[in-house]
Amino acid sequence: MKRRNVLREKLKNGEPTIGTHAMSIWPGVVEMVGRSGTMDYVEFVGEYGPYDLHSLENFGRAVDLFDNMSAMMKIEQQPRTYLTVRAIGSGIQNVLFADIRDPDDAREAVRATRADTPKTGGIAGAGSRRDTGYGQDAPEDYVAQLEDAVVAFMIEKAEAVENLEAVLSVGGVDMVQFGPGDYSMSIGLTGQYDHPEVKKAEQFTIETAIKMGIAPRVEIEDYSEAAPYIEMGVKDFCIGTDLAIIHDYCKVQGAGLAKALGI
């Protein structure tokens, strides 16, 4: 049975999208995001958070409770293909690839996501995983689901910015996001996110993506940060991270209560 992919639907229709990050794999986090009714997808930041294959499936099951929401997983640079197959196989329909550097990386990522058919040109074979009803769904539905998977790239290395048009020319790229952390490191300006060279690369990435018909996504911590990007033409955002939200809440509320208590 082909499952609805809210993120794909909205991108296809040119509608804005809103997502949020989860570094916790606990399904309860997914349920609370879904119950908010405000998020189009929840991204499990698999590059940073710990997980096993059973927990990936439970994350996917929690997403399926909400018809208004899909999921994404951030995939590390290696083993790229294995992680993509296991994420999608768990029911996490969309993938964000970290550390893309050149067109070869881009092609490898896209091929890992698409079905191994003459038409689609991917390398994903038939499998008895959760996304196919453990082998009980129609094969044509499985191929269609893989075609629906949103493929997003992190543009966060100096090489990626230098090769940006070639990377984005690889067929099957749906979304890109500039990563100031890795980019600043790769040009010897570690942690200087607001350095003119870093901001210049971010603007170049956004403008080039829009020019080439690919959605630029921006990560923000508060909705008030969106305005300058909206002016640039950005419509897709991923806002907040569960651990950062907990940290900020405890810092502000703990300090306020300590002051009230005189400690």
URSULPE-V34175 format. One record per backbone hydrogen bond with DSSP energy under -1.0 kcal/mol. CO is the residue of the C=O (numbers start at 0). NH is the residue of the N-H. E is the energy in kcal/mol with one decimal. If there is no record, write none. Layout:
co:CO nh:NH e:E
co:CO nh:NH e:E
This chain:
co:4 nh:8 e:-2.3
co:5 nh:9 e:-2.3
co:6 nh:10 e:-2.3
co:7 nh:11 e:-2.6
co:8 nh:12 e:-1.7
co:9 nh:14 e:-2.7
co:10 nh:13 e:-1.2
co:16 nh:236 e:-2.3
co:17 nh:39 e:-3.0
co:18 nh:238 e:-3.0
co:19 nh:42 e:-3.3
co:20 nh:241 e:-1.2
co:21 nh:44 e:-2.3
co:25 nh:28 e:-1.5
co:26 nh:30 e:-2.4
co:27 nh:31 e:-2.1
co:28 nh:32 e:-2.2
co:29 nh:33 e:-2.8
co:30 nh:34 e:-2.5
co:33 nh:36 e:-1.2
co:39 nh:69 e:-2.3
co:40 nh:19 e:-1.2
co:41 nh:71 e:-2.0
co:42 nh:21 e:-2.9
co:43 nh:45 e:-2.2
co:43 nh:73 e:-2.4
co:44 nh:47 e:-2.0
co:44 nh:48 e:-2.5
co:51 nh:55 e:-1.7
co:52 nh:56 e:-1.6
co:53 nh:57 e:-1.9
co:54 nh:58 e:-2.1
co:55 nh:59 e:-2.3
co:56 nh:60 e:-2.4
co:57 nh:61 e:-2.1
co:58 nh:62 e:-1.8
co:59 nh:63 e:-1.7
co:61 nh:64 e:-1.3
co:62 nh:65 e:-2.1
co:65 nh:68 e:-1.4
co:69 nh:41 e:-1.6
co:70 nh:93 e:-1.3
co:71 nh:43 e:-2.9
co:72 nh:95 e:-2.6
co:74 nh:97 e:-2.6
co:78 nh:82 e:-2.3
co:79 nh:83 e:-1.9
co:80 nh:84 e:-2.4
co:81 nh:85 e:-2.2
co:82 nh:86 e:-2.4
co:83 nh:87 e:-2.6
co:84 nh:88 e:-2.3
co:85 nh:89 e:-1.0
co:86 nh:91 e:-2.1
co:87 nh:90 e:-1.6
co:88 nh:130 e:-1.5
co:93 nh:72 e:-1.7
co:94 nh:151 e:-2.7
co:95 nh:74 e:-3.5
co:96 nh:153 e:-2.7
co:101 nh:105 e:-2.1
co:102 nh:106 e:-2.8
co:103 nh:107 e:-2.3
co:104 nh:108 e:-2.3
co:105 nh:109 e:-2.5
co:106 nh:110 e:-2.6
co:107 nh:111 e:-1.7
co:109 nh:113 e:-1.3
co:110 nh:122 e:-2.7
co:113 nh:123 e:-2.5
co:114 nh:116 e:-1.8
co:114 nh:121 e:-2.5
co:116 nh:120 e:-2.5
co:123 nh:115 e:-2.5
co:126 nh:128 e:-1.3
co:128 nh:131 e:-1.6
co:128 nh:133 e:-2.9
co:129 nh:132 e:-1.9
co:131 nh:136 e:-2.8
co:137 nh:141 e:-1.4
co:138 nh:142 e:-2.0
co:139 nh:143 e:-2.0
co:140 nh:144 e:-2.3
co:141 nh:145 e:-2.0
co:142 nh:146 e:-1.9
co:143 nh:147 e:-1.5
co:149 nh:94 e:-2.4
co:150 nh:173 e:-2.5
co:150 nh:174 e:-1.6
co:151 nh:96 e:-3.1
co:152 nh:176 e:-2.4
co:154 nh:178 e:-2.0
co:156 nh:160 e:-1.9
co:157 nh:161 e:-2.3
co:158 nh:162 e:-2.1
co:160 nh:163 e:-1.2
co:162 nh:166 e:-2.7
co:163 nh:167 e:-2.8
co:166 nh:169 e:-1.2
co:173 nh:214 e:-1.8
co:174 nh:152 e:-2.2
co:175 nh:216 e:-3.5
co:176 nh:154 e:-3.3
co:178 nh:182 e:-2.1
co:179 nh:183 e:-2.5
co:180 nh:184 e:-1.6
co:181 nh:185 e:-2.6
co:182 nh:186 e:-1.1
co:183 nh:188 e:-3.5
co:184 nh:187 e:-1.6
co:188 nh:191 e:-2.5
co:190 nh:192 e:-1.6
co:191 nh:194 e:-1.7
co:194 nh:198 e:-2.6
co:195 nh:199 e:-2.3
co:196 nh:200 e:-1.7
co:197 nh:201 e:-2.1
co:198 nh:202 e:-2.5
co:199 nh:203 e:-2.4
co:200 nh:204 e:-2.3
co:201 nh:205 e:-2.3
co:202 nh:206 e:-2.8
co:203 nh:207 e:-2.5
co:204 nh:208 e:-2.3
co:205 nh:209 e:-2.3
co:206 nh:210 e:-2.2
co:207 nh:211 e:-1.9
co:208 nh:213 e:-2.9
co:209 nh:212 e:-1.3
co:214 nh:175 e:-2.2
co:217 nh:237 e:-2.1
co:219 nh:239 e:-2.5
co:221 nh:224 e:-2.3
co:222 nh:225 e:-1.7
co:225 nh:229 e:-2.5
co:226 nh:230 e:-2.0
co:228 nh:233 e:-2.4
co:229 nh:232 e:-1.3
co:234 nh:16 e:-1.4
co:235 nh:217 e:-1.9
co:236 nh:18 e:-2.1
co:237 nh:219 e:-2.0
co:239 nh:20 e:-2.2
co:240 nh:244 e:-2.6
co:241 nh:245 e:-2.2
co:242 nh:246 e:-2.5
co:243 nh:247 e:-2.8
co:244 nh:248 e:-2.3
co:245 nh:249 e:-2.6
co:246 nh:250 e:-2.4
co:247 nh:251 e:-2.4
co:248 nh:252 e:-2.9
co:249 nh:253 e:-2.1
co:250 nh:254 e:-1.7
co:251 nh:255 e:-2.2
co:252 nh:256 e:-2.4
co:253 nh:257 e:-2.5
co:254 nh:258 e:-2.1
co:255 nh:259 e:-1.9
co:256 nh:260 e:-1.9
co:257 nh:262 e:-2.9
